Amino acid sequence: MKGFTLLEVMIALAIMTGTLLTVIGAFNHHLSLVGRDREETVALLLARGKLEELEMTPMESLTGQEGTFAPDRPDLSWKLTLKPTAVTGLRQLTLTVQWDDKQKSLSLDHYR
């Protein structure tokens, strides 16, 4: 008699199933990491661009500014806060970018 027994086939199928589930789980995990990194990279680049844009704005008119990145990215919003520092004449600008219904955010600090 040549061939495999039912037990051997079942063990082989169990090993293949475990391996396949592990590979699929790892693939899904890494896809979610790539998606999160992409979101954060877009938010970071938009925040840096907004800070450069605000460099030309006088300090007095910067207080309490906020908005979105419409029309290109209306799902991302930004808010600027100004705080004094211990050094006279130096202020801390914090630009916060939020997305996913304000569940995720990224902040950049700039001193001016």
Legacy VTK file of the C-alpha trace (Angstrom):
# vtk DataFile Version 3.0
C-alpha trace
ASCII
DATASET POLYDATA
POINTS 112 float
0.000 0.000 0.000
1.282 3.379 -1.022
-0.119 6.750 0.003
-0.794 8.816 3.048
-2.954 7.948 5.996
-5.794 10.185 7.056
-3.848 11.249 10.153
-0.844 12.348 8.074
-3.071 14.379 5.757
-4.818 16.051 8.705
-1.508 16.944 10.357
-0.175 18.371 7.072
-3.345 20.444 6.623
-3.095 21.750 10.211
0.531 22.819 9.675
-0.332 24.516 6.371
-3.310 26.286 7.942
-1.212 27.579 10.839
1.484 28.801 8.491
-1.022 30.473 6.168
-2.799 32.237 9.030
0.525 33.496 10.380
1.549 34.863 6.983
-1.834 36.552 6.423
-1.756 38.085 9.913
1.768 39.439 9.422
0.835 40.823 5.999
-2.237 42.631 7.381
-0.201 44.051 10.273
2.442 45.432 7.932
-0.182 46.886 5.600
-1.700 48.790 8.516
1.762 50.109 9.458
2.302 51.340 5.906
-1.070 53.089 5.943
-0.364 54.780 9.265
3.091 55.880 8.114
1.598 57.337 4.940
-0.979 59.337 6.929
1.686 60.677 9.283
4.021 61.579 6.422
1.278 63.513 4.626
0.358 65.317 7.861
4.001 66.161 8.559
4.624 67.546 5.072
1.446 69.632 5.182
2.352 70.949 8.655
5.841 71.949 7.515
4.360 73.712 4.495
1.860 75.556 6.669
4.632 76.658 9.065
6.627 78.006 6.127
3.538 79.823 4.899
3.002 81.355 8.351
6.625 82.575 8.463
5.562 85.553 6.343
2.670 86.442 8.657
3.240 89.035 11.407
3.318 87.568 14.944
0.383 89.717 16.114
-2.035 88.129 13.639
-1.041 84.509 14.334
-3.025 84.003 17.541
-5.815 81.422 17.323
-5.572 80.625 13.641
-7.020 77.355 12.396
-8.367 75.817 9.230
-8.234 72.873 6.864
-6.033 71.951 3.952
-8.937 72.248 1.501
-9.384 71.770 -1.438
-6.603 69.167 -1.667
-6.992 67.570 1.785
-10.233 68.759 3.463
-10.105 65.779 5.849
-7.046 67.273 7.583
-7.416 70.291 9.840
-4.795 72.460 11.531
-4.658 74.713 14.561
-1.944 77.139 15.625
-1.237 78.056 19.247
1.234 80.649 20.487
2.998 80.506 23.861
5.594 82.792 25.372
8.933 81.273 26.356
11.411 82.064 29.118
13.516 83.988 26.607
12.316 87.540 26.041
11.031 88.109 22.516
10.907 84.404 21.659
7.583 82.623 21.227
6.696 78.985 20.710
4.359 78.261 17.814
2.705 74.845 17.948
0.962 73.694 14.794
-1.305 70.688 15.326
-2.640 68.722 12.361
-5.614 66.411 13.014
-7.297 63.766 10.871
-9.677 60.791 11.181
-12.356 62.961 12.821
-9.701 64.465 15.122
-8.788 61.058 16.566
-5.230 61.242 15.227
-2.949 64.228 15.448
0.583 65.425 14.912
2.177 68.563 16.417
5.160 70.589 15.309
6.857 73.219 17.477
8.545 76.236 15.965
10.283 79.044 17.805
10.121 82.561 16.446
LINES 1 113
112 0 1 2 3 4 5 6 7 8 9 10 11 12 13 14 15 16 17 18 19 20 21 22 23 24 25 26 27 28 29 30 31 32 33 34 35 36 37 38 39 40 41 42 43 44 45 46 47 48 49 50 51 52 53 54 55 56 57 58 59 60 61 62 63 64 65 66 67 68 69 70 71 72 73 74 75 76 77 78 79 80 81 82 83 84 85 86 87 88 89 90 91 92 93 94 95 96 97 98 99 100 101 102 103 104 105 106 107 108 109 110 111
